[in-house]
């Protein structure tokens, strides 16, 4: 593949500083295992990131995205909250059932209420 240059990428972003931020973020994603949008021919992640920017696969909007770790942490926290709420609801339901069973046992132990005199 042809060599990618900073000048080629500057047409796609506002300035060199933004280019560095965009390329660095995408290079980190690639290094952590993200699928590349262009062919990866024994290049380093930074070169692949610049090539993706040059070919308009990656834009400065990538800077607005949450990091994967942060998104995973939020998802894990939400799952923990859901599990806690489910456990609390199950605990309340079990407590309600236990009270109901105890009342039935009490009725069995005391027997039926006082007998009513028959009107014969």
C-alpha positions as CSV (number, residue, x, y, z in Angstrom):
1,X,0.0,0.0,0.0
2,X,1.0,3.6,-0.5
3,X,2.5,5.4,2.4
4,X,0.1,7.6,4.3
5,X,1.2,11.1,5.3
6,X,-0.1,13.6,7.8
7,X,-0.8,16.0,5.0
8,X,-3.1,13.5,3.4
9,X,-5.1,13.2,6.6
10,X,-5.2,17.0,7.4
11,X,-7.9,17.3,4.7
12,X,-10.2,15.2,6.8
13,X,-9.8,16.9,10.2
14,X,-9.6,20.5,11.4
15,X,-5.9,20.7,12.5
16,X,-2.9,18.7,13.4
17,X,-3.8,18.5,17.1
18,X,-7.2,17.0,16.4
19,X,-5.5,14.6,14.0
20,X,-3.2,13.4,16.7
21,X,-6.2,12.9,19.1
22,X,-8.3,11.0,16.5
23,X,-5.4,8.8,15.3
24,X,-4.3,8.0,18.9
25,X,-7.8,7.0,20.0
26,X,-8.3,4.8,17.0
27,X,-4.8,3.3,17.3
28,X,-5.6,2.4,20.9
29,X,-8.8,0.7,19.8
30,X,-7.0,-1.3,17.1
31,X,-4.3,-2.3,19.6
32,X,-7.0,-3.6,21.9
33,X,-8.4,-5.8,19.2
34,X,-10.9,-3.6,17.3
35,X,-11.5,-4.7,13.7
36,X,-9.7,-2.5,11.1
37,X,-11.7,-0.9,8.3
38,X,-8.8,-1.1,5.9
39,X,-6.3,-3.9,5.1
40,X,-3.7,-4.5,7.8
41,X,-0.5,-5.4,6.1
42,X,2.0,-5.8,8.9
43,X,1.6,-2.2,9.9
44,X,1.5,-0.7,13.4
45,X,-1.9,0.4,14.7
46,X,-1.0,4.1,14.3
47,X,-0.4,3.6,10.5
48,X,-3.6,1.7,10.1
49,X,-5.5,4.5,12.1
50,X,-4.0,7.2,9.8
51,X,-5.0,5.1,6.7
52,X,-8.6,4.8,8.1
53,X,-8.7,8.6,8.6
54,X,-7.4,9.2,5.1
55,X,-10.1,6.9,3.6
56,X,-12.9,8.5,5.7
57,X,-13.6,5.4,7.8
58,X,-12.7,7.3,11.0
59,X,-13.8,10.9,11.7
60,X,-13.3,13.3,14.6
61,X,-16.7,12.1,15.9
62,X,-14.7,9.2,17.4
63,X,-13.6,11.6,20.1
64,X,-17.2,11.9,21.3
65,X,-17.6,8.2,21.8
66,X,-17.2,6.7,25.3
67,X,-14.3,4.5,25.9
68,X,-15.2,0.8,25.8
69,X,-14.0,0.3,29.4
70,X,-16.3,3.1,30.6
71,X,-19.3,1.7,28.7
72,X,-18.6,-1.8,30.0
73,X,-18.3,-0.4,33.6
74,X,-21.7,1.3,33.2
75,X,-23.3,-1.9,31.9
76,X,-21.8,-3.9,34.8
77,X,-23.2,-1.4,37.3
78,X,-26.6,-1.5,35.7
79,X,-26.6,-5.3,35.8
80,X,-25.6,-5.2,39.5
81,X,-28.5,-2.8,40.2
82,X,-30.9,-5.1,38.4
83,X,-29.7,-8.1,40.2
84,X,-30.0,-6.3,43.6
85,X,-33.5,-5.2,42.7
86,X,-34.5,-8.7,41.6
87,X,-33.1,-10.2,44.8
88,X,-34.9,-7.7,46.9
89,X,-38.2,-8.4,45.1
90,X,-37.6,-12.1,45.5
91,X,-36.8,-11.6,49.2
92,X,-40.0,-9.6,49.8
93,X,-42.0,-12.3,48.0
94,X,-40.5,-15.1,50.1
95,X,-41.2,-13.1,53.3
96,X,-44.8,-12.7,52.2
97,X,-45.1,-16.4,51.5
98,X,-43.5,-17.3,54.9
99,X,-46.0,-15.2,56.8
100,X,-48.9,-16.8,55.0
101,X,-47.7,-20.3,55.8
102,X,-47.2,-19.5,59.5
103,X,-50.8,-18.2,59.7
104,X,-52.1,-21.5,58.2
105,X,-50.1,-23.5,60.7
106,X,-51.5,-21.4,63.6
107,X,-55.1,-22.1,62.4
108,X,-54.4,-25.8,62.3
109,X,-53.0,-25.8,65.8
110,X,-55.9,-24.0,67.4
111,X,-58.5,-25.9,65.5
112,X,-61.8,-24.5,64.2
113,X,-63.4,-21.6,66.0
114,X,-66.0,-22.1,68.8
115,X,-68.9,-24.3,67.8
116,X,-72.2,-22.7,67.3
117,X,-75.1,-24.3,69.1
118,X,-77.4,-26.0,66.8
119,X,-80.9,-24.7,66.5
120,X,-82.6,-28.1,66.7
